[in-house]
Amino acid sequence: MIITTTPNVEGKKILEYKGIVFGEIVTGIDFIKDFAAGLSNIFGGRSGSYEGEVVGARDAALRELEERALRLGANAVVGVDLDYETMGQGNMVMVIASGTAVVVG
């Protein structure tokens, strides 16, 4: 499956539009990761624990997007956009991936 942020796939023609697809993931940050991130905030540096959560959520959202596109009979998703939001008291992260499922040939 081709997944791209561009509106088309270079060298391919869009033969059919299947519809808009989404992948939504909400993940929580546990106390230990939250504490470790707080230390990074105090002493400086990157928060590997938060970064890991965001990367994992993004990958899961893209997998869900791909699964939904496959169910529609698509072989590509174009115009992919990723949105990130914090929820709750900042201890939950929501990642939404959206795009247009298409058949390219």
N, C-alpha and C positions, 0 to 999 in steps of 0.2 A: 504494500500500500504506500502510495506517495502522499506525504503530508507536507504542505508548503504554505508559507505565509504569502506567497505571490498569488495574483489572481488567475494565473494559468500555469501550465507545466511546459517549460521550454521544449520544443520539438514534438509536442503532443497536441492533439486537437480535442477539445471537450466535445464529446458526442452526446452526452445526456446529463442533465442536472437532476439529482435525486432529492435534494432538499438540504436545509440547514441542519447541522448536527452539533451536539454539545457533549462535553464531558465535564462533570462537576464533582469536585472532591472537597470535603471539609475534614480537616485533621486537627487534632488538639495537640498542644505543646504541654508535656507533663511537667511536674514540679521540678524534677532534676534538670531537665533541659532549660527550663525557665530560669532556674538558679544559676546555671552555667552561663547563660546568655547575660544575666545581670552582672556577673563577674567580668565578662568581656566588655560590658558597657562601662564599668568602673575603671578597669585597668587598660582599656583600649584593645584593639584587634578585632578580628572577625569572629562571629559567633557560628562555629561549625555545627552546633546542635540545631540552631534555627535554619541554617542553610541546608542542612540535610533534610529537614522536614519539608522545606519549600521545594527542593529538587524532587523528593519522593512524591509530593502532591502533584507537581507539574507532570511528572512521568505517568502517574496514575490517571490524571485527567486526559492526557493525550491517548493513552491506551483505551480509555472509555470512549473517546471520540472516534477512534479507529474502529472499535467493535460496533458502534452504532452505524457507522458508514458502511461497514461490511454487510450488516443486516439489511441495509437498503439496496445492496447490489453494487455499490460504488467500488472503484479501484483507486480512488484518489480523493483527497480533501484539499481544497484550495482556499486561499484567503483566511488562513487560520490566525486567530487572535487569542492571546492569553491575558486574562485579567486576574489580579490578585487582590484579596481583601482580608483584613483582620476582622474577627468577630469576637463576641463576648467581651471580656476584659483584656483583649489583645492576646489571649492564650489559644486562639483558634485561627487557623488560616484556611481561607477558601480560595480554590483555584478553579477558574472556568475556562475551558478551551472551547472555541466555537469556530465553525468554518462551513463551507459548502461542499457536500458530498457530490462527487461527479464520476462519470465514466469517461476515461480518456483512452484514446487509441492512436 
